[in-house]
């Protein structure tokens, strides 16, 4: 029977998008793989970004990446990402979601700290909205909505346009 270690990425395995796993954590991952454990990272972000943050190119053995909250599954081996599966939203659904997020931004006058492209990201199987921007400083993100009141209000607004039977809307991260 295989033994697995499955870890969340953001603020668990690595601190944030600016800080890949530490040298100590890299040693732990390598140690697990040397003991024949299967190692997997799960995150809402894209596989290439997870691979960078986990320092996949330094691990040296095959490991697993469940990206975009499990809608994409890749392995990393021999220096490259290998797609196992990847679900993708239709172009029509992507456009609808992005248009509604634009309405949200306008209604609440939400300003990204890092640029519009960093605020709304097309991750193929999900459209991600980060109010301050995915790459905004963690300190700013942590202070944006610690009680989730703003984001719950945003979800309520989005639900007016995106029916629950068709679209999943989740609050994750800090913004």
JOCORHU-V54339 format. One record per pair of residues at least 12 apart in sequence whose C-alpha atoms are under 8 Angstrom apart, sorted by the first residue. I is the first residue (numbers start at 1). J is the second residue. D is the distance in Angstrom with one decimal. If there is no record, write none. Layout:
BEGIN
i,j,d
I,J,D
I,J,D
END
This chain:
BEGIN
i,j,d
2,36,8.0
2,37,6.9
2,38,7.2
3,36,7.6
3,37,5.1
3,38,6.1
4,37,5.5
4,38,4.6
4,39,5.9
4,40,7.6
5,37,6.9
5,38,6.2
5,39,5.0
5,40,6.3
6,39,6.0
6,40,4.7
6,41,5.8
6,42,7.2
7,40,6.3
7,41,5.0
7,42,6.1
8,41,5.8
8,42,4.9
8,43,6.0
9,41,6.0
9,42,5.9
9,43,5.4
9,50,7.5
10,43,6.7
10,173,7.9
13,25,7.7
13,54,7.9
14,53,6.9
14,54,7.4
16,138,7.1
17,53,7.1
17,135,6.7
18,135,8.0
19,53,7.1
20,52,7.1
20,53,4.1
20,54,5.9
20,55,6.7
21,53,6.1
21,54,5.5
21,55,6.9
26,54,7.7
26,55,7.7
26,59,7.1
29,59,7.4
30,59,6.0
30,60,7.8
30,61,7.9
33,61,7.0
38,63,6.6
38,64,7.7
39,63,5.3
39,64,6.1
40,63,6.1
40,64,4.4
40,65,5.5
40,66,7.1
41,64,6.4
41,65,5.0
41,66,6.1
42,65,6.2
42,66,4.7
42,67,6.0
42,69,6.6
42,70,6.9
43,66,6.6
43,67,5.4
43,68,6.1
43,69,5.4
43,70,7.6
44,67,5.8
44,68,4.0
44,69,4.4
44,70,7.7
45,67,5.8
45,68,5.0
45,69,7.4
45,123,7.4
46,67,5.3
46,68,5.7
46,123,6.4
47,65,6.5
47,66,7.3
47,67,5.1
47,68,7.7
47,72,7.7
47,74,7.0
47,81,7.9
48,81,7.5
50,65,7.3
50,67,7.5
51,65,7.7
51,76,7.8
56,76,6.9
56,79,7.9
57,79,5.8
57,80,7.9
60,77,7.6
60,78,7.8
61,76,7.9
61,77,6.2
61,78,7.8
62,75,6.7
62,76,5.4
62,77,4.5
62,78,7.6
63,75,5.6
63,76,5.4
63,77,6.9
64,76,6.2
68,123,6.9
68,125,6.8
68,126,6.9
71,85,7.9
71,86,6.0
71,87,5.6
71,125,6.3
72,84,7.8
72,85,5.7
72,86,4.1
72,87,6.3
72,125,7.7
73,85,5.3
73,86,6.3
86,125,7.5
87,124,7.4
87,125,5.5
88,124,4.9
88,125,4.1
88,126,7.6
89,124,6.1
89,125,5.1
89,126,6.9
94,122,7.7
94,127,7.0
97,127,7.2
97,162,7.5
98,120,7.5
98,127,7.4
100,158,6.8
100,161,6.9
101,120,7.9
101,129,7.5
101,158,7.5
104,154,7.1
104,157,7.2
104,158,7.3
110,131,6.5
110,132,7.8
111,131,7.1
111,132,6.5
112,131,6.0
112,132,4.2
112,133,5.3
113,132,5.2
113,133,6.1
113,136,6.1
114,132,7.0
114,133,5.5
114,134,7.8
114,135,6.5
114,136,5.9
115,133,6.9
116,133,7.6
118,130,7.5
118,133,4.9
118,134,5.6
118,135,6.8
119,131,5.9
119,132,6.4
119,133,4.2
119,134,6.3
120,133,7.7
130,175,5.2
131,175,5.4
132,175,6.5
133,175,7.9
141,174,5.6
141,175,5.8
142,174,5.7
142,175,7.7
144,174,7.3
144,175,6.5
145,174,6.8
145,175,6.6
146,174,7.2
151,171,6.9
151,175,7.5
152,171,7.8
155,169,6.9
END
